[in-house]
Amino acid sequence: MGVLLTLGLALAGLDMLLALAVGAVYWRNHKAFRSPFTWGLVLFALFLIVHNGVVIYHVLSMMGAEPPGGEWFFLAENAVQAAALTALLWATYR
C-alpha cells in the first residue's frame, strides 16, 4: 500500500470520527426537539458514516482494482470531506 493510499485511509477514518461526533450532537438535538429537520440531520450523519465505512472496505479489500492515479483522487476527496466535516463540527458546537 502506497503512502497516498495510506493517507487517504487515515483521512477516511478521521472523516468517520468527525461524522460520528456531528451525528451525536444531531441525535441529542433530535431527542430534545423531535422535529423532522433534526431527523434529517441524523440521517445525513449516518449516511456519511456508512459512506466512509464502505470506502475503507473498498480500499482494503480491492486494492488491486484502483486505476492508475486514483490515489490522488482518493486523497483529495477525503481531504475535502475532512475539511467540510471539520467546519460543520465547528459550526455545530459553536
MMTF fields as JSON, N, C-alpha, C and O atoms, coordinates in Angstrom:
{
  "mmtfVersion": "1.0.0",
  "mmtfProducer": "UNKNOWN",
  "numBonds": 375,
  "numAtoms": 376,
  "numGroups": 94,
  "numChains": 1,
  "numModels": 1,
  "chainsPerModel": [1],
  "groupsPerChain": [94],
  "chainIdList": ["A"],
  "bondAtomList": [4, 2, 8, 6, 12, 10, 16, 14, 20, 18, 24, 22, 28, 26, 32, 30, 36, 34, 40, 38, 44, 42, 48, 46, 52, 50, 56, 54, 60, 58, 64, 62, 68, 66, 72, 70, 76, 74, 80, 78, 84, 82, 88, 86, 92, 90, 96, 94, 100, 98, 104, 102, 108, 106, 112, 110, 116, 114, 120, 118, 124, 122, 128, 126, 132, 130, 136, 134, 140, 138, 144, 142, 148, 146, 152, 150, 156, 154, 160, 158, 164, 162, 168, 166, 172, 170, 176, 174, 180, 178, 184, 182, 188, 186, 192, 190, 196, 194, 200, 198, 204, 202, 208, 206, 212, 210, 216, 214, 220, 218, 224, 222, 228, 226, 232, 230, 236, 234, 240, 238, 244, 242, 248, 246, 252, 250, 256, 254, 260, 258, 264, 262, 268, 266, 272, 270, 276, 274, 280, 278, 284, 282, 288, 286, 292, 290, 296, 294, 300, 298, 304, 302, 308, 306, 312, 310, 316, 314, 320, 318, 324, 322, 328, 326, 332, 330, 336, 334, 340, 338, 344, 342, 348, 346, 352, 350, 356, 354, 360, 358, 364, 362, 368, 366, 372, 370],
  "bondOrderList": [1, 1, 1, 1, 1, 1, 1, 1, 1, 1, 1, 1, 1, 1, 1, 1, 1, 1, 1, 1, 1, 1, 1, 1, 1, 1, 1, 1, 1, 1, 1, 1, 1, 1, 1, 1, 1, 1, 1, 1, 1, 1, 1, 1, 1, 1, 1, 1, 1, 1, 1, 1, 1, 1, 1, 1, 1, 1, 1, 1, 1, 1, 1, 1, 1, 1, 1, 1, 1, 1, 1, 1, 1, 1, 1, 1, 1, 1, 1, 1, 1, 1, 1, 1, 1, 1, 1, 1, 1, 1, 1, 1, 1],
  "groupList": [{"groupName": "MET", "atomNameList": ["N", "CA", "C", "O"], "elementList": ["N", "C", "C", "O"], "formalChargeList": [0, 0, 0, 0], "bondAtomList": [1, 0, 2, 1, 3, 2], "bondOrderList": [1, 1, 2], "singleLetterCode": "M", "chemCompType": "L-PEPTIDE LINKING"}, {"groupName": "GLY", "atomNameList": ["N", "CA", "C", "O"], "elementList": ["N", "C", "C", "O"], "formalChargeList": [0, 0, 0, 0], "bondAtomList": [1, 0, 2, 1, 3, 2], "bondOrderList": [1, 1, 2], "singleLetterCode": "G", "chemCompType": "PEPTIDE LINKING"}, {"groupName": "VAL", "atomNameList": ["N", "CA", "C", "O"], "elementList": ["N", "C", "C", "O"], "formalChargeList": [0, 0, 0, 0], "bondAtomList": [1, 0, 2, 1, 3, 2], "bondOrderList": [1, 1, 2], "singleLetterCode": "V", "chemCompType": "L-PEPTIDE LINKING"}, {"groupName": "LEU", "atomNameList": ["N", "CA", "C", "O"], "elementList": ["N", "C", "C", "O"], "formalChargeList": [0, 0, 0, 0], "bondAtomList": [1, 0, 2, 1, 3, 2], "bondOrderList": [1, 1, 2], "singleLetterCode": "L", "chemCompType": "L-PEPTIDE LINKING"}, {"groupName": "THR", "atomNameList": ["N", "CA", "C", "O"], "elementList": ["N", "C", "C", "O"], "formalChargeList": [0, 0, 0, 0], "bondAtomList": [1, 0, 2, 1, 3, 2], "bondOrderList": [1, 1, 2], "singleLetterCode": "T", "chemCompType": "L-PEPTIDE LINKING"}, {"groupName": "ALA", "atomNameList": ["N", "CA", "C", "O"], "elementList": ["N", "C", "C", "O"], "formalChargeList": [0, 0, 0, 0], "bondAtomList": [1, 0, 2, 1, 3, 2], "bondOrderList": [1, 1, 2], "singleLetterCode": "A", "chemCompType": "L-PEPTIDE LINKING"}, {"groupName": "ASP", "atomNameList": ["N", "CA", "C", "O"], "elementList": ["N", "C", "C", "O"], "formalChargeList": [0, 0, 0, 0], "bondAtomList": [1, 0, 2, 1, 3, 2], "bondOrderList": [1, 1, 2], "singleLetterCode": "D", "chemCompType": "L-PEPTIDE LINKING"}, {"groupName": "TYR", "atomNameList": ["N", "CA", "C", "O"], "elementList": ["N", "C", "C", "O"], "formalChargeList": [0, 0, 0, 0], "bondAtomList": [1, 0, 2, 1, 3, 2], "bondOrderList": [1, 1, 2], "singleLetterCode": "Y", "chemCompType": "L-PEPTIDE LINKING"}, {"groupName": "TRP", "atomNameList": ["N", "CA", "C", "O"], "elementList": ["N", "C", "C", "O"], "formalChargeList": [0, 0, 0, 0], "bondAtomList": [1, 0, 2, 1, 3, 2], "bondOrderList": [1, 1, 2], "singleLetterCode": "W", "chemCompType": "L-PEPTIDE LINKING"}, {"groupName": "ARG", "atomNameList": ["N", "CA", "C", "O"], "elementList": ["N", "C", "C", "O"], "formalChargeList": [0, 0, 0, 0], "bondAtomList": [1, 0, 2, 1, 3, 2], "bondOrderList": [1, 1, 2], "singleLetterCode": "R", "chemCompType": "L-PEPTIDE LINKING"}, {"groupName": "ASN", "atomNameList": ["N", "CA", "C", "O"], "elementList": ["N", "C", "C", "O"], "formalChargeList": [0, 0, 0, 0], "bondAtomList": [1, 0, 2, 1, 3, 2], "bondOrderList": [1, 1, 2], "singleLetterCode": "N", "chemCompType": "L-PEPTIDE LINKING"}, {"groupName": "HIS", "atomNameList": ["N", "CA", "C", "O"], "elementList": ["N", "C", "C", "O"], "formalChargeList": [0, 0, 0, 0], "bondAtomList": [1, 0, 2, 1, 3, 2], "bondOrderList": [1, 1, 2], "singleLetterCode": "H", "chemCompType": "L-PEPTIDE LINKING"}, {"groupName": "LYS", "atomNameList": ["N", "CA", "C", "O"], "elementList": ["N", "C", "C", "O"], "formalChargeList": [0, 0, 0, 0], "bondAtomList": [1, 0, 2, 1, 3, 2], "bondOrderList": [1, 1, 2], "singleLetterCode": "K", "chemCompType": "L-PEPTIDE LINKING"}, {"groupName": "PHE", "atomNameList": ["N", "CA", "C", "O"], "elementList": ["N", "C", "C", "O"], "formalChargeList": [0, 0, 0, 0], "bondAtomList": [1, 0, 2, 1, 3, 2], "bondOrderList": [1, 1, 2], "singleLetterCode": "F", "chemCompType": "L-PEPTIDE LINKING"}, {"groupName": "SER", "atomNameList": ["N", "CA", "C", "O"], "elementList": ["N", "C", "C", "O"], "formalChargeList": [0, 0, 0, 0], "bondAtomList": [1, 0, 2, 1, 3, 2], "bondOrderList": [1, 1, 2], "singleLetterCode": "S", "chemCompType": "L-PEPTIDE LINKING"}, {"groupName": "PRO", "atomNameList": ["N", "CA", "C", "O"], "elementList": ["N", "C", "C", "O"], "formalChargeList": [0, 0, 0, 0], "bondAtomList": [1, 0, 2, 1, 3, 2], "bondOrderList": [1, 1, 2], "singleLetterCode": "P", "chemCompType": "L-PEPTIDE LINKING"}, {"groupName": "ILE", "atomNameList": ["N", "CA", "C", "O"], "elementList": ["N", "C", "C", "O"], "formalChargeList": [0, 0, 0, 0], "bondAtomList": [1, 0, 2, 1, 3, 2], "bondOrderList": [1, 1, 2], "singleLetterCode": "I", "chemCompType": "L-PEPTIDE LINKING"}, {"groupName": "GLU", "atomNameList": ["N", "CA", "C", "O"], "elementList": ["N", "C", "C", "O"], "formalChargeList": [0, 0, 0, 0], "bondAtomList": [1, 0, 2, 1, 3, 2], "bondOrderList": [1, 1, 2], "singleLetterCode": "E", "chemCompType": "L-PEPTIDE LINKING"}, {"groupName": "GLN", "atomNameList": ["N", "CA", "C", "O"], "elementList": ["N", "C", "C", "O"], "formalChargeList": [0, 0, 0, 0], "bondAtomList": [1, 0, 2, 1, 3, 2], "bondOrderList": [1, 1, 2], "singleLetterCode": "Q", "chemCompType": "L-PEPTIDE LINKING"}],
  "groupTypeList": [0, 1, 2, 3, 3, 4, 3, 1, 3, 5, 3, 5, 1, 3, 6, 0, 3, 3, 5, 3, 5, 2, 1, 5, 2, 7, 8, 9, 10, 11, 12, 5, 13, 9, 14, 15, 13, 4, 8, 1, 3, 2, 3, 13, 5, 3, 13, 3, 16, 2, 11, 10, 1, 2, 2, 16, 7, 11, 2, 3, 14, 0, 0, 1, 5, 17, 15, 15, 1, 1, 17, 8, 13, 13, 3, 5, 17, 10, 5, 2, 18, 5, 5, 5, 3, 4, 5, 3, 3, 8, 5, 4, 7, 9],
  "groupIdList": [1, 2, 3, 4, 5, 6, 7, 8, 9, 10, 11, 12, 13, 14, 15, 16, 17, 18, 19, 20, 21, 22, 23, 24, 25, 26, 27, 28, 29, 30, 31, 32, 33, 34, 35, 36, 37, 38, 39, 40, 41, 42, 43, 44, 45, 46, 47, 48, 49, 50, 51, 52, 53, 54, 55, 56, 57, 58, 59, 60, 61, 62, 63, 64, 65, 66, 67, 68, 69, 70, 71, 72, 73, 74, 75, 76, 77, 78, 79, 80, 81, 82, 83, 84, 85, 86, 87, 88, 89, 90, 91, 92, 93, 94],
  "secStructList": [7, 7, 2, 2, 2, 2, 2, 2, 2, 2, 2, 2, 2, 2, 2, 2, 2, 2, 2, 2, 2, 2, 2, 2, 2, 2, 2, 2, 2, 2, 2, 2, 2, 7, 7, 2, 2, 2, 2, 2, 2, 2, 2, 2, 2, 2, 2, 2, 2, 2, 2, 2, 2, 2, 2, 2, 2, 2, 2, 2, 2, 7, 4, 4, 4, 7, 7, 6, 6, 2, 2, 2, 2, 2, 2, 2, 2, 2, 2, 2, 2, 2, 2, 2, 2, 2, 2, 2, 2, 2, 2, 2, 2, 7],
  "xCoordList": [0.857, 0.0, 0.899, 1.835, 0.612, 1.426, 1.12, 0.165, 1.964, 1.816, 0.515, -0.188, 0.193, -1.031, -2.276, -3.224, -2.265, -3.407, -3.535, -4.644, -2.415, -2.428, -2.951, -3.743, -2.513, -3.023, -4.519, -5.264, -4.952, -6.373, -7.195, -8.285, -6.672, -7.367, -7.422, -8.441, -6.344, -6.332, -7.36, -8.061, -7.451, -8.442, -9.862, -10.767, -10.069, -11.398, -11.781, -12.935, -10.821, -11.091, -11.403, -12.306, -10.653, -10.923, -12.307, -13.04, -12.663, -13.995, -15.09, -16.123, -14.839, -15.814, -15.977, -17.099, -14.873, -14.937, -15.623, -16.416, -15.319, -15.968, -17.465, -18.26, -17.856, -19.28, -19.965, -21.119, -19.283, -19.832, -20.046, -21.067, -19.099, -19.228, -20.398, -21.193, -20.5, -21.618, -22.932, -23.919, -22.949, -24.153, -24.6, -25.799, -23.647, -24.002, -24.709, -25.684, -24.23, -24.887, -26.281, -27.247, -26.371, -27.671, -28.654, -29.841, -28.16, -29.032, -29.543, -30.719, -28.651, -29.063, -30.123, -31.097, -29.925, -30.915, -32.228, -33.302, -32.148, -33.378, -34.174, -35.4, -33.467, -34.162, -34.811, -35.851, -34.216, -34.754, -35.908, -36.882, -35.822, -36.798, -37.793, -38.914, -37.414, -38.279, -38.85, -40.021, -38.042, -38.526, -38.017, -36.997, -38.72, -38.266, -36.891, -36.115, -36.6, -35.306, -34.16, -33.152, -34.306, -33.235, -33.103, -31.997, -34.22, -34.151, -33.375, -32.599, -33.577, -32.828, -31.339, -30.521, -30.973, -29.566, -28.933, -27.784, -29.683, -29.183, -28.937, -27.906, -29.879, -29.707, -28.523, -27.792, -28.327, -27.189, -25.882, -25.0, -25.756, -24.538, -24.385, -23.275, -25.478, -25.427, -24.962, -24.16, -25.455, -25.037, -23.542, -22.868, -23.026, -21.585, -20.769, -19.711, -21.252, -20.558, -20.538, -19.498, -21.683, -21.757, -20.883, -20.181, -20.922, -20.106, -18.627, -17.941, -18.135, -16.72, -16.376, -15.269, -17.288, -17.068, -16.945, -16.089, -17.804, -17.741, -16.449, -15.829, -16.044, -14.787, -13.599, -12.74, -13.547, -12.441, -12.459, -11.412, -13.633, -13.744, -13.286, -12.547, -13.724, -13.359, -11.843, -11.271, -11.211, -9.769, -9.028, -8.083, -9.441, -8.735, -8.977, -8.107, -10.152, -10.464, -10.187, -10.059, -10.094, -9.947, -8.805, -8.944, -7.691, -6.601, -6.061, -5.601, -6.103, -5.591, -6.481, -6.059, -7.707, -8.658, -8.57, -9.337, -7.648, -7.525, -6.921, -5.934, -7.505, -6.916, -5.623, -5.418, -4.763, -3.537, -3.885, -4.73, -3.252, -3.527, -4.737, -5.058, -5.422, -6.623, -6.341, -7.226, -5.083, -4.736, -4.864, -5.284, -4.504, -4.608, -6.064, -6.388, -6.94, -8.361, -8.911, -9.658, -8.543, -8.997, -8.54, -9.317, -7.275, -6.732, -7.429, -7.778, -7.631, -8.271, -9.719, -10.169, -10.445, -11.841, -11.947, -12.796, -11.098, -11.154, -10.642, -11.116, -9.694, -9.212, -10.306, -10.504, -11.007, -12.097, -13.226, -13.798, -13.544, -14.589, -14.183, -15.019, -12.927, -12.453, -12.551, -12.957, -12.188, -12.296, -13.753, -14.064, -14.646, -16.064, -16.658, -17.421, -16.31, -16.831, -16.257, -16.946, -15.012, -14.42, -15.159, -15.46, -15.449, -16.197, -17.609, -18.115, -18.242, -19.583, -19.58, -20.469, -18.581, -18.475, -18.213, -18.787, -17.363, -17.076, -18.355, -18.661, -19.104, -20.335, -21.394, -22.174, -21.425, -22.411, -22.155, -23.09, -20.894, -20.562, -20.514, -20.501, -20.489, -20.433, -21.763, -21.941],
  "yCoordList": [-1.174, 0.0, 1.231, 1.325, 2.166, 3.359, 4.401, 4.288, 5.409, 6.483, 7.253, 7.575, 7.547, 8.308, 7.531, 8.1, 6.231, 5.409, 5.318, 5.335, 5.222, 5.178, 6.497, 6.492, 7.62, 8.926, 9.043, 9.565, 8.561, 8.59, 7.756, 8.16, 6.581, 5.738, 6.408, 6.339, 7.048, 7.762, 8.889, 9.098, 9.605, 10.679, 10.123, 10.736, 8.972, 8.351, 7.96, 8.118, 7.455, 7.145, 8.394, 8.394, 9.473, 10.754, 11.268, 11.772, 11.141, 11.562, 10.801, 11.361, 9.515, 8.697, 9.184, 9.271, 9.499, 10.003, 11.363, 11.615, 12.236, 13.552, 13.416, 14.118, 12.515, 12.291, 11.702, 12.033, 10.842, 10.311, 11.427, 11.447, 12.346, 13.462, 14.365, 14.756, 14.693, 15.522, 14.782, 15.374, 13.495, 12.696, 12.605, 12.587, 12.546, 12.503, 13.778, 13.727, 14.913, 16.185, 16.232, 16.649, 15.802, 15.811, 14.865, 15.174, 13.711, 12.764, 13.357, 13.219, 14.014, 14.655, 15.729, 15.848, 16.504, 17.526, 16.888, 17.402, 15.775, 15.107, 14.591, 14.694, 14.037, 13.559, 14.705, 14.515, 15.886, 17.036, 17.702, 18.118, 17.812, 18.597, 17.766, 18.216, 16.577, 15.681, 16.325, 16.124, 17.087, 17.701, 16.908, 16.224, 16.996, 16.294, 16.787, 16.018, 18.052, 18.599, 17.915, 17.563, 17.726, 17.069, 15.605, 15.063, 14.955, 13.581, 13.522, 12.591, 14.493, 14.566, 14.754, 14.173, 15.553, 15.747, 14.461, 14.152, 13.721, 12.438, 11.478, 10.806, 11.42, 10.549, 10.987, 10.146, 12.285, 12.81, 12.319, 11.845, 12.431, 11.968, 10.455, 9.964, 9.719, 8.269, 7.881, 6.96, 8.569, 8.282, 8.547, 7.798, 9.595, 9.867, 8.779, 8.389, 8.294, 7.22, 5.95, 5.307, 5.6, 4.411, 4.589, 3.661, 5.762, 6.025, 5.798, 5.126, 6.35, 6.201, 4.76, 4.303, 4.047, 2.631, 1.824, 0.946, 2.122, 1.431, 1.78, 0.91, 3.03, 3.454, 2.712, 2.221, 2.628, 1.928, 0.449, -0.126, -0.163, -1.569, -1.767, -2.705, -0.888, -0.997, -0.951, -1.777, 0.001, 0.161, -1.042, -1.533, -1.52, -2.628, -3.963, -4.833, -4.135, -5.427, -5.5, -6.595, -4.353, -4.35, -3.444, -2.682, -3.518, -2.592, -2.744, -1.762, -3.928, -4.12, -3.517, -3.389, -3.141, -2.622, -1.107, -0.531, -0.458, 1.001, 1.38, 0.78, 2.371, 2.821, 3.593, 4.105, 3.678, 4.471, 5.93, 6.521, 6.49, 7.878, 8.036, 9.153, 6.942, 7.013, 7.39, 7.861, 7.177, 7.515, 9.002, 9.412, 9.819, 11.281, 11.702, 12.555, 11.098, 11.418, 11.002, 11.751, 9.809, 9.293, 10.201, 10.515, 10.624, 11.509, 12.872, 13.41, 13.426, 14.741, 14.695, 15.603, 13.643, 13.531, 13.469, 14.135, 12.683, 12.557, 13.809, 14.133, 14.516, 15.773, 16.838, 17.561, 16.933, 17.909, 17.55, 18.43, 16.271, 15.853, 16.121, 16.521, 15.907, 16.19, 17.679, 18.059, 18.519, 19.964, 20.381, 21.196, 19.825, 20.167, 19.694, 20.423, 18.48, 17.974, 18.725, 18.909, 19.16, 19.964, 21.294, 21.733, 21.93, 23.183, 22.959, 23.777, 21.869, 21.558, 21.28, 21.73, 20.542, 20.254, 21.533, 21.73, 22.388, 23.666, 24.502, 25.059, 24.589, 25.381, 24.749, 25.465, 23.427, 22.75, 22.991, 23.22, 22.939, 23.151, 24.621, 24.94, 25.508, 26.94, 27.408, 28.593],
  "zCoordList": [0.0, 0.0, 0.0, 0.794, -0.886, -1.003, 0.062, 0.829, 0.075, 1.056, 0.835, 1.793, -0.423, -0.703, -0.291, 0.25, -0.55, -0.169, 1.347, 1.882, 2.031, 3.492, 4.065, 5.007, 3.505, 3.946, 3.676, 4.504, 2.529, 2.196, 3.159, 3.565, 3.528, 4.506, 5.873, 6.559, 6.265, 7.549, 7.539, 8.529, 6.441, 6.345, 6.334, 6.901, 5.697, 5.706, 7.134, 7.533, 7.898, 9.307, 10.102, 10.939, 9.842, 10.504, 10.127, 10.977, 8.85, 8.397, 9.136, 9.501, 9.346, 10.054, 11.496, 11.995, 12.161, 13.533, 13.606, 14.513, 12.652, 12.631, 12.396, 13.022, 11.494, 11.238, 12.465, 12.74, 13.203, 14.45, 15.477, 16.163, 15.586, 16.53, 16.145, 17.0, 14.862, 14.401, 14.605, 15.043, 14.291, 14.455, 15.904, 16.184, 16.829, 18.251, 18.677, 19.427, 18.208, 18.532, 17.901, 18.539, 16.644, 15.964, 16.653, 16.764, 17.117, 17.805, 19.12, 19.459, 19.848, 21.099, 20.83, 21.573, 19.764, 19.409, 18.976, 19.288, 18.262, 17.827, 19.028, 19.058, 20.014, 21.21, 21.972, 22.603, 21.925, 22.653, 21.905, 22.533, 20.573, 19.812, 19.017, 18.778, 18.606, 17.822, 16.563, 16.241, 15.859, 14.623, 13.416, 13.51, 12.288, 11.091, 10.618, 10.053, 10.847, 10.429, 11.164, 10.551, 12.47, 13.224, 12.816, 12.815, 12.469, 11.99, 10.668, 10.448, 9.805, 8.55, 8.795, 8.081, 9.791, 10.12, 10.65, 10.334, 11.452, 11.955, 10.785, 10.733, 9.856, 8.688, 7.835, 7.314, 7.689, 6.936, 7.546, 6.83, 8.856, 9.532, 9.387, 9.181, 9.491, 9.338, 7.933, 7.78, 6.918, 5.551, 5.36, 4.653, 5.976, 5.88, 6.568, 6.075, 7.693, 8.404, 7.543, 7.401, 6.977, 6.122, 4.878, 4.478, 4.274, 3.086, 3.374, 2.604, 4.469, 4.791, 5.161, 4.873, 5.783, 6.059, 4.78, 4.671, 3.81, 2.519, 1.788, 1.175, 1.847, 1.208, 1.806, 1.074, 3.125, 3.78, 3.394, 3.099, 3.396, 3.0, 1.557, 1.255, 0.68, -0.732, -0.915, -1.626, -0.281, -0.445, 0.125, -0.493, 1.284, 1.924, 1.221, 1.236, 0.604, 0.009, -1.489, -2.038, -2.155, -3.609, -4.041, -4.998, -3.351, -3.63, -5.051, -5.634, -5.613, -6.966, -8.035, -9.184, -7.681, -8.659, -8.836, -9.607, -8.136, -8.242, -9.589, -10.015, -10.265, -11.532, -11.273, -10.173, -12.264, -12.088, -11.788, -12.461, -10.806, -10.424, -9.534, -9.129, -9.216, -8.395, -6.956, -6.242, -6.527, -5.146, -4.888, -3.806, -5.878, -5.721, -5.567, -4.74, -6.372, -6.277, -4.921, -4.291, -4.476, -3.187, -2.053, -1.151, -2.1, -1.074, -1.096, -0.045, -2.289, -2.421, -1.931, -1.232, -2.295, -1.869, -0.347, 0.247, 0.274, 1.73, 2.43, 3.518, 1.841, 2.425, 2.39, 3.367, 1.277, 1.167, 2.134, 2.776, 2.235, 3.162, 4.61, 5.42, 4.939, 6.299, 6.603, 7.701, 5.654, 5.853, 6.032, 6.9, 5.214, 5.313, 6.64, 7.274, 7.057, 8.327, 9.52, 10.524, 9.425, 10.492, 10.622, 11.732, 9.496, 9.518, 10.057, 10.826, 9.662, 10.142, 11.644, 12.366, 12.107, 13.534, 14.323, 15.394, 13.808, 14.475, 14.567, 15.621, 13.457, 13.447, 14.36, 14.989, 14.436, 15.27, 16.746, 17.514, 17.144, 18.553, 18.941, 20.13, 17.982, 18.256, 18.671, 18.952]
}
